[in-house]
Amino acid sequence: MNTINPTMKVIISPTVRIKINEFYKAAMRNHPSLSEETVLKKANRMFKGLQVLSMTQGFSEARLHQEWRANGWRELVIEDFHFAFEVVDRVDGERVVVVRDAVHSLLYH
């Protein structure tokens, strides 16, 4: 009996990691009481939280960000960040979720 694994690999693009790191670097400069330890814990929770995308069902299409809408990406909000993602069929036939972009809620439009 063949069983289908309903989960997909989640791939976070380097751009997403860079944007999050840059946001928190700026936040630590602007708010000296914000520790690197706190930032690392928050970022780790976010990246772990993105694993929920391995079972993409019922996630909304992007609402406001025009580039995301134009690309047909969906979005998920975790820890005050909006993440844009899509499901992609790889050349080998594997379906994966690719997280394409991220923006903090304060900058989301």
N, C-alpha and C positions, 0 to 999 in steps of 0.2 A: 504494500500500500504506500503510495506516494503522499507525503504530507507537504503542503506548501507553507513555507515560512512567511508569515504575514509581515515580518519586519524587514526594513531596508536599512542599509548602511547610511549614516548621516555624515556628509562631508562638509566641513566648514571652510569656506574659502579664506585664503590668507588675508584678503581685504577686510573681512569681518574682524579677524583677530587684530589687525593693525588699527582699525577704527576704534575698537573697544579699548585697546591699550593706550591710544592717544587721548581718548576721552578721559580715562582715569589718571593719566599723567597730568593733564591739565587740571583735573579736579583736585589732585593732591597739591599742586602748586597754589591753587586758589583757596584751598581749605587745609591749612597746615595740620589741623587736628585729625584729618583723614589719614590713617596709617596705611602703609603698603600692605601690611597683613590683612587689614579689613578689605582692601581693594582686591587682593588675590583671592580671598575667600569668596567674595561676591562674584568675581569673574569665573571662578571654578564652578560655583553653583549655576551660573548662567550656561556655561558650556555643557554641564551635565544635564541641565534642564532641556537643552536642545535635542537630547536623545528621544524626547517624546515624539519628535518628528519621524522616527523610524516606523511609526504606524500612522501615516498621514491619512486621516479621515476627519472630515468636518472642519478643517481649518479654513478661515475666511480668506477671500481674495483681498489683496491690498486695497485699502480704502482711500487714502489721501495722497500718498506719494506717487506722483504722476509717472515717473520712470518705472516704478514697480508695477503699476497698473498696465502700462504699455507693454511690459514684458510678460504679463499674465502671471506674475508671481503672487504667491499667497503670503500671509504674514502671521507672525506669532509674537506675543509680547511676553518677555521674561525680565524680571528685575529692572523695570522701567526702560528696557530697550525693545524696539520693534525690529524684528528679524524678517527679511524677505527670503523666501525659499521656493524651490520648484522640484518636482520629481522628474528625473532624467533617465532615459534608457541608454545605458552604455553600449558600446560596440559589441561587447560579449553577451548582451542581452540582460544583464543585471540592471535592475531598477534601483536607483539611489536617490536620496534627498540631498540636494545641494543648497546650502545656506549661502545666498549671494551677497547680501548687504545687511547692514545694521545701522540704526540711528537711535540715539537716546530720545525719550519721549519729549524732552524739552525742546528738541530740535526737529521733531517730526512734523512734516506738513505735506 
